[in-house]
Amino acid sequence: MTRKLALLLIVTVLFLPFLPLLIWSFAKGWYFPQLLPQDWTLQNWVSILAISSKVGQGFFQSLLIASISTGLALLVGLPAGRALGLMTFPGKGAIKLFLLLPIIVSPLATLMGIQFMLIRLGLSGTILGVVLVHLLPTIPYMTLVLSSVYANFDTGYEAQARSLGASPIQVLWQITLPLVAPGVVVGALFAFLISWNEFLLTFFVGSGRVFTLPMVLFTSLQGGNTGLTAAISITSILPALIFLLFSSRALRSDAAIGGLGDV
């Protein structure tokens, strides 16, 4: 009972800041000192449907960019995280520090040079260019998370599978990936959320031609319509919450399997 109460308290604290957004999205006007709006309306949500071309374009382009960025970050992060977690070599600490630089240093410090290179390559204002620049913050998170996972990884399982005749692909698919799956889920969650909510990199590299949901939200903020902004904000939060829900279920399933294995 205490555990359920604690969980309820955590969920309440996490979602309480979103309650004013939800109220504003249905409010016709909400002024101090009113505890709740006097007039309610669906006009803000109807307005989202009315500008469905812009919101829909932003939603699907954000989903496409975040998914591709997460997949590419995973392809790079798996071998890089394994090398950093299991191997000892000169300059390992420097490489870890180098991975932290995109997180520590402001993107504005390198954005101009990156944009110049992408213009020369003809990738400025394209989805591919935005995906590539989103890899700057997503790859470090993915690599560092997986390096921590591999630091506690027992390669003996892989050796036993190889001694029993398993191919390298079978070892990767049936042994390695299931064991590091919780770290993959956490890394993918970080990478997806970072790419999904990225505005500055998309704004500069997209050159106004790649229109993601954060850019739709920024445009609505400039319009001064609080109710419409709240509705778009909730729309932008929903995919992240769904991804978080599936990730938490996957982590619980992995934990349950791990517990059965210990038994």
C-alpha positions as CSV (number, residue, x, y, z in Angstrom):
1,M,0.0,0.0,0.0
2,T,2.8,2.4,0.9
3,R,4.5,1.6,-2.5
4,K,1.3,2.4,-4.4
5,L,0.9,5.6,-2.5
6,A,4.5,6.6,-3.2
7,L,4.0,5.8,-6.9
8,L,0.8,7.8,-7.0
9,L,2.6,10.7,-5.3
10,I,5.4,10.6,-7.9
11,V,3.0,10.5,-10.8
12,T,1.0,13.4,-9.4
13,V,4.2,15.5,-8.9
14,L,5.4,14.7,-12.4
15,F,2.1,15.5,-14.2
16,L,0.8,18.3,-12.0
17,P,2.7,21.0,-14.1
18,F,0.8,19.8,-17.2
19,L,-2.6,20.4,-15.5
20,P,-2.7,24.2,-16.3
21,L,-1.8,23.4,-19.9
22,L,-4.8,21.0,-20.1
23,I,-7.1,23.6,-18.6
24,W,-5.9,26.4,-20.8
25,S,-6.4,24.2,-23.9
26,F,-10.2,24.2,-23.1
27,A,-10.5,27.7,-21.7
28,K,-12.0,30.6,-23.5
29,G,-10.4,33.0,-21.0
30,W,-8.7,32.4,-17.6
31,Y,-8.0,35.5,-15.6
32,F,-6.9,36.2,-12.0
33,P,-8.3,35.6,-9.4
34,Q,-10.4,32.9,-11.0
35,L,-9.6,29.4,-9.7
36,L,-11.0,27.9,-12.9
37,P,-12.0,29.4,-16.2
38,Q,-15.6,30.7,-16.4
39,D,-16.0,29.8,-20.0
40,W,-15.0,26.6,-21.7
41,T,-14.5,26.0,-25.4
42,L,-13.2,23.4,-27.9
43,Q,-12.1,26.1,-30.3
44,N,-8.4,25.7,-29.5
45,W,-8.5,22.0,-30.5
46,V,-10.7,22.8,-33.5
47,S,-8.0,25.3,-34.5
48,I,-5.4,22.6,-34.5
49,L,-7.6,20.6,-36.9
50,A,-8.0,23.8,-39.0
51,I,-4.2,24.2,-39.3
52,S,-3.8,20.4,-39.7
53,S,-1.5,20.8,-42.6
54,K,1.1,22.7,-40.5
55,V,0.6,20.7,-37.3
56,G,0.5,17.4,-39.2
57,Q,3.6,18.2,-41.2
58,G,5.4,19.2,-38.0
59,F,4.3,16.1,-36.2
60,F,5.2,13.6,-38.9
61,Q,8.5,15.3,-39.7
62,S,9.4,15.4,-36.0
63,L,8.5,11.7,-35.7
64,L,10.6,10.8,-38.8
65,I,13.6,12.8,-37.7
66,A,13.6,11.5,-34.1
67,S,13.2,7.9,-35.2
68,I,16.0,8.0,-37.8
69,S,18.3,9.9,-35.4
70,T,17.6,7.3,-32.7
71,G,18.3,4.4,-35.0
72,L,21.6,5.9,-36.3
73,A,22.7,6.8,-32.8
74,L,22.0,3.2,-31.8
75,L,24.1,1.9,-34.7
76,V,27.0,4.1,-33.6
77,G,26.5,3.8,-29.9
78,L,26.4,-0.1,-29.7
79,P,30.0,-0.7,-30.9
80,A,31.3,2.5,-29.4
81,G,29.8,1.8,-26.0
82,R,31.1,-1.8,-26.1
83,A,34.6,-0.5,-26.9
84,L,34.5,2.1,-24.1
85,G,32.9,-0.3,-21.6
86,L,35.0,-3.4,-22.1
87,M,38.3,-2.4,-23.6
88,T,41.3,-0.6,-22.1
89,F,43.4,1.6,-24.4
90,P,45.4,4.8,-24.3
91,G,43.2,7.9,-24.6
92,K,40.0,6.3,-23.3
93,G,39.4,9.1,-20.9
94,A,40.0,11.7,-23.6
95,I,37.5,10.1,-25.8
96,K,34.9,10.1,-23.1
97,L,35.6,13.8,-22.5
98,F,35.3,14.4,-26.3
99,L,31.9,12.7,-26.2
100,L,30.7,15.1,-23.5
101,L,31.7,18.2,-25.4
102,P,28.4,18.4,-27.5
103,I,26.5,18.2,-24.2
104,I,28.6,20.7,-22.3
105,V,29.4,23.2,-25.1
106,S,26.5,25.4,-26.4
107,P,25.5,24.3,-29.9
108,L,25.8,27.9,-31.1
109,A,29.6,27.6,-30.7
110,T,29.8,25.1,-33.5
111,L,26.5,25.6,-35.3
112,M,27.8,28.2,-37.8
113,G,30.6,25.9,-39.0
114,I,28.3,22.9,-39.2
115,Q,25.8,24.8,-41.2
116,F,28.5,26.0,-43.6
117,M,29.6,22.4,-44.2
118,L,26.0,21.3,-44.8
119,I,25.5,24.1,-47.2
120,R,28.6,23.0,-49.2
121,L,27.3,19.5,-49.2
122,G,23.8,20.6,-50.3
123,L,22.2,19.2,-47.1
124,S,21.0,22.5,-45.6
125,G,17.3,22.8,-45.5
126,T,16.8,19.0,-45.9
127,I,15.5,16.3,-43.5
128,L,18.8,14.4,-43.9
129,G,20.8,17.5,-42.8
130,V,18.6,17.9,-39.7
131,V,19.0,14.2,-38.9
132,L,22.8,14.5,-39.1
133,V,23.0,17.6,-36.9
134,H,20.6,15.9,-34.4
135,L,23.3,13.1,-34.0
136,L,25.5,15.6,-32.3
137,P,23.6,15.4,-29.0
138,T,22.1,12.0,-29.4
139,I,25.2,9.9,-30.1
140,P,27.0,11.0,-26.9
141,Y,24.0,10.1,-24.7
142,M,23.6,6.7,-26.4
143,T,27.3,5.9,-26.3
144,L,27.8,6.8,-22.6
145,V,24.7,4.9,-21.5
146,L,25.7,1.8,-23.4
147,S,29.4,2.1,-22.2
148,S,28.0,2.0,-18.6
149,V,26.0,-1.1,-19.5
150,Y,28.9,-2.9,-21.1
151,A,31.2,-2.0,-18.2
152,N,29.1,-4.6,-16.2
153,F,28.7,-7.0,-19.1
154,D,30.0,-10.6,-18.7
155,T,31.6,-11.7,-22.0
156,G,31.6,-15.3,-20.7
157,Y,28.1,-15.7,-22.0
158,E,29.2,-14.9,-25.5
159,A,32.2,-17.2,-25.2
160,Q,30.0,-20.1,-24.1
161,A,27.6,-19.5,-27.0
162,R,30.5,-19.5,-29.5
163,S,31.9,-22.7,-28.0
164,L,28.5,-24.3,-28.5
165,G,28.6,-23.5,-32.2
166,A,26.6,-20.2,-32.4
167,S,27.6,-17.8,-35.2
168,P,28.6,-14.2,-34.5
169,I,25.1,-13.1,-35.6
170,Q,23.4,-15.6,-33.4
171,V,25.5,-14.5,-30.4
172,L,24.7,-10.8,-31.1
173,W,20.9,-11.5,-31.6
174,Q,20.3,-14.1,-29.0
175,I,22.9,-13.3,-26.3
176,T,24.3,-9.8,-26.4
177,L,21.2,-7.7,-27.4
178,P,18.9,-9.3,-24.8
179,L,21.4,-8.7,-22.0
180,V,22.0,-5.1,-22.9
181,A,18.4,-4.4,-23.9
182,P,17.6,-2.2,-20.8
183,G,20.5,0.1,-21.6
184,V,19.4,0.2,-25.3
185,V,15.9,1.2,-24.2
186,V,17.2,3.9,-21.9
187,G,19.6,5.2,-24.5
188,A,16.9,5.2,-27.2
189,L,14.6,7.0,-24.8
190,F,17.1,9.8,-24.3
191,A,18.0,10.0,-28.0
192,F,14.4,10.1,-29.1
193,L,13.3,12.8,-26.6
194,I,16.3,15.0,-27.3
195,S,15.7,14.8,-31.1
196,W,11.9,15.2,-30.7
197,N,12.3,18.4,-28.6
198,E,15.2,19.9,-30.5
199,F,14.5,23.4,-31.8
200,L,17.7,25.4,-32.2
201,L,19.6,22.9,-34.4
202,T,16.4,22.3,-36.5
203,F,15.8,26.0,-36.9
204,F,19.2,26.9,-38.3
205,V,20.0,23.8,-40.3
206,G,16.4,23.3,-41.5
207,S,16.4,26.9,-42.9
208,G,12.6,27.1,-42.5
209,R,12.0,24.3,-44.9
210,V,12.1,21.5,-42.3
211,F,9.1,22.3,-40.1
212,T,9.0,20.2,-36.9
213,L,6.5,20.4,-34.0
214,P,8.7,22.5,-31.7
215,M,8.8,25.1,-34.6
216,V,5.0,25.0,-34.8
217,L,4.9,25.6,-31.0
218,F,7.3,28.5,-31.3
219,T,5.2,30.0,-34.1
220,S,2.0,29.8,-32.0
221,L,3.8,31.4,-29.0
222,Q,4.6,34.4,-31.2
223,G,0.9,34.6,-32.1
224,G,0.0,35.2,-28.4
225,N,-2.9,32.7,-28.4
226,T,-2.4,31.0,-25.0
227,G,-5.2,28.4,-25.5
228,L,-3.9,27.3,-28.9
229,T,-0.3,27.2,-27.6
230,A,-1.4,24.9,-24.7
231,A,-3.2,22.6,-27.1
232,I,-0.2,22.3,-29.4
233,S,2.0,21.8,-26.3
234,I,-0.1,18.8,-25.2
235,T,0.0,17.5,-28.7
236,S,3.8,17.6,-28.7
237,I,4.0,15.9,-25.3
238,L,1.8,12.9,-26.1
239,P,4.3,11.0,-28.3
240,A,7.0,11.4,-25.7
241,L,4.7,10.0,-23.0
242,I,3.7,7.1,-25.2
243,F,7.4,6.3,-25.9
244,L,8.1,6.6,-22.2
245,L,5.2,4.2,-21.4
246,F,6.5,1.6,-23.8
247,S,10.0,2.0,-22.6
248,S,9.0,1.5,-18.9
249,R,7.1,-1.6,-19.9
250,A,10.1,-3.0,-21.8
251,L,12.3,-2.3,-18.8
252,R,9.9,-4.1,-16.4
253,S,9.7,-7.1,-18.8
254,D,13.5,-7.3,-19.0
255,A,13.7,-7.0,-15.2
256,A,11.2,-9.8,-14.8
257,I,13.1,-12.0,-17.2
258,G,16.4,-11.2,-15.4
259,G,14.7,-12.2,-12.1
260,L,13.5,-15.5,-13.5
261,G,17.1,-16.2,-14.8
262,D,18.5,-15.6,-11.3
263,V,16.0,-18.1,-9.8
